[in-house]
Amino acid sequence: MIEQKKAMICLFLTALLWSAGGVLIKLVDWHPMAISGGRSLIAAIVIWIAFRKESLSFSRPQWIGAIAYCSCVSCFVVATKMTTAANAILLQYTAPVFVALLGTWFLNEKATRRDWLTIFIVLGGMVFFFIDKVGAGNMLGNLIAVLSGVSFALFIVCMRMQKDASPYGTVLIGNVLTFGISLFFWSNTSFDHRNLLGILSLGLFQLGMAYVLYSYGIRHVPALKATLITSVEPILNPVWVFLLIGEQPGFYSMIGGLIVLGAILLRYWTGDSVTNQVKT
């Protein structure tokens, strides 16, 4: 139980680091695929250093998870560039619904009625949070953001399937795949100080250290709970955008943020979220 609490703290710290993605991606003036590949290259180095003593299994869940990871991080960067950062993160966080479905089918982690209620409150709160911005986004960017959410859910389930093995390999391979695909988009890339600082921050902290923490946390926390804990990311994402770029959240956004944060805190301070807990 103590191990699971530590894992939950790691997942919360993961969400803090992830939440810087929107503002940093907006600040880097590169092709979105070059941004995705650049940060993944740095993140791959960080992740390899952290887990270099562990071996890669090259199992089916590891490869499927790596492809899903590559799709998730690439689609998110593209969506953030094509539509608003708020739209991109909101639509990516349709993932809890897909995790609930995939987790039931492949992990036998059945959600309780209270879990489903929390999911719908979280999703409803996030819609409320961004209700004054959803219509402004580019439709294609929004669709790509949804694909990022589906990919994120599949990645989480594949990581969870490796809880007794070495799930870090999924993230390492996924980052290498992302960098390899990005090589086709590096022409006319400007390496000025702002862009380099942004890429370094994205690779070292927002992706690298975040997934080191996430790879530990997901071993000890059920997939659905992990997704709900990290749902604080879309709450914090607009805060950093406001502080660094000056985009001020609207009144409805602040109400939505309170709803989501309140639902998450209430759920996890009142008991476990799923019937099947992990033995630690």
Secondary structure, DSSP 4 states (H G I P E B T S, - for coil): -HHHHHHHHHHHHHHHHHTTHHHHHHH--S-HHHHHHHHHHHHHHHHHHHHTTSPP---HHHHHHHHHHHHHHHHHHHHHHHS-HHHHHHHHTTHHHHHHHHHHHHT--PBPHHHHHHHHHHHHHHHHHTTTTGGGS-HHHHHHHHHHHHHHHHHHHHHHHTTTS-THHHHHHHHHHHHHHHGGG-TT----HHHHHHHHHIIIIIIIIHHHHHHHHHHHS-HHHHHHHGGGHHHHHHHHHHHHH-----HHHHHHHHHHHHHHHHHHTSS-SBSSPPP-
